[in-house]
Amino acid sequence: FDFIRIWIRIYPVPNNRRNGMIKTFVFDLGNTLIEYPEPEKLQENCLKFSAIMKTDRDLLGMMQKNLKEDRRSGLETHSEATVEAALSRALGSGGSRYCEADKKFILEEIYRFGFGLHASPVPGASCVLQELRRRGYKLGIVSNTPFPGEFFRRDLERFGLLQYFQVLVWSSEFGKRKPSPDIFHKALKDLGVSPEEAVYDGDKFDRDVAGSRGAGMHPVWFDRNDRGKDYVGHRIQLLSELMNIREFFV
């Protein structure tokens, strides 16, 4: 974690009280509010259900290959790679019994068996969100997502979490992914708050902590695996610990 130590020295933790009152809490989605597998596990997870899936293995493999290539090519520009774009390329490559008209069904099936069936709410998510809304805070989500946002809205709804949010920003729809400051600023603009008035909570240091700090927000590292013991900023291991950071609620 030399990167973390260097980053801490260059970007000291700001004093929240100096910057004004917190009005908004913005969250990452995957493995912060809802448990999801990594996109690299899509093909592996789908193959477990190959006996009942209608999408064949060759197309699935080609889509996964395209997705990995797109993710690598977009690293420097923070451009998002989507399953939809990767699938379109796979469908257009020829030799498939599917056509472009089948894309929506296939996309839904890949999501269901590769992602959705493996999803579950993070412990404490509902209680924390409910309490923040009770106290009058605006809530938003900024998430790197390879699938269309509507899929994640459904998951939020089925786990009883959608009702708490005013703004949802998905990288698959916005085009840029964290740690780009642009995607954070999009949410802040839609919420009508300045960066100094917003807390961002996420589990990835480089995307969530460094990204939100770069956008001028107050980051909280949801360090579930206790990897950042030398980190001097706000760090929690349980989502409920967010409510114990007193300076946010002064």
GINOR-V584903 format. One record per backbone hydrogen bond with DSSP energy under -0.5 kcal/mol. NH is the residue of the N-H (numbers start at 1). CO is the residue of the C=O. If there is no record, write none. Layout:
# GINOR-V584903
<<NH:CO> <NH:CO>>
This chain:
# GINOR-V584903
<<5:1> <6:2> <7:3> <8:4> <9:5> <10:6> <11:7> <12:10> <16:14> <18:15> <19:15> <19:16> <20:16> <20:17> <23:197> <24:197> <25:138> <26:199> <27:140> <28:201> <31:34> <32:29> <33:29> <34:29> <35:120> <41:38> <42:39> <45:41> <46:42> <47:43> <48:44> <48:45> <49:46> <50:47> <52:49> <53:49> <60:56> <61:57> <62:58> <63:59> <64:60> <65:61> <66:62> <67:63> <68:64> <69:65> <70:66> <71:67> <72:68> <73:69> <74:70> <75:72> <78:74> <79:74> <80:175> <83:146> <84:146> <86:82> <87:83> <88:84> <89:85> <90:86> <91:87> <92:88> <93:90> <94:91> <102:99> <103:100> <106:102> <107:103> <108:104> <109:105> <110:106> <111:107> <112:108> <113:109> <114:110> <115:111> <116:111> <117:112> <118:115> <119:116> <120:35> <122:33> <125:122> <128:124> <129:125> <130:126> <131:127> <132:128> <133:129> <134:130> <135:131> <136:133> <137:132> <138:23> <140:25> <141:167> <142:27> <143:169> <145:143> <151:148> <152:148> <153:149> <154:150> <155:151> <156:152> <157:153> <158:154> <159:155> <160:157> <161:156> <162:156> <164:161> <165:162> <166:139> <167:139> <169:141> <170:168> <171:143> <173:170> <174:170> <175:171> <177:78> <180:177> <183:180> <184:180> <185:181> <186:182> <187:183> <188:184> <189:185> <190:186> <191:187> <192:188> <193:188> <197:194> <198:195> <199:24> <200:218> <201:26> <202:220> <205:203> <208:204> <209:204> <210:205> <212:208> <213:209> <214:210> <215:211> <216:213> <217:212> <218:198> <219:217> <220:200> <221:234> <222:202> <222:220> <223:221> <223:236> <224:222> <226:223> <231:228> <234:219> <236:221> <241:238> <242:239> <243:240> <244:241> <245:242> <246:244> <248:245> <249:246> <250:247>>
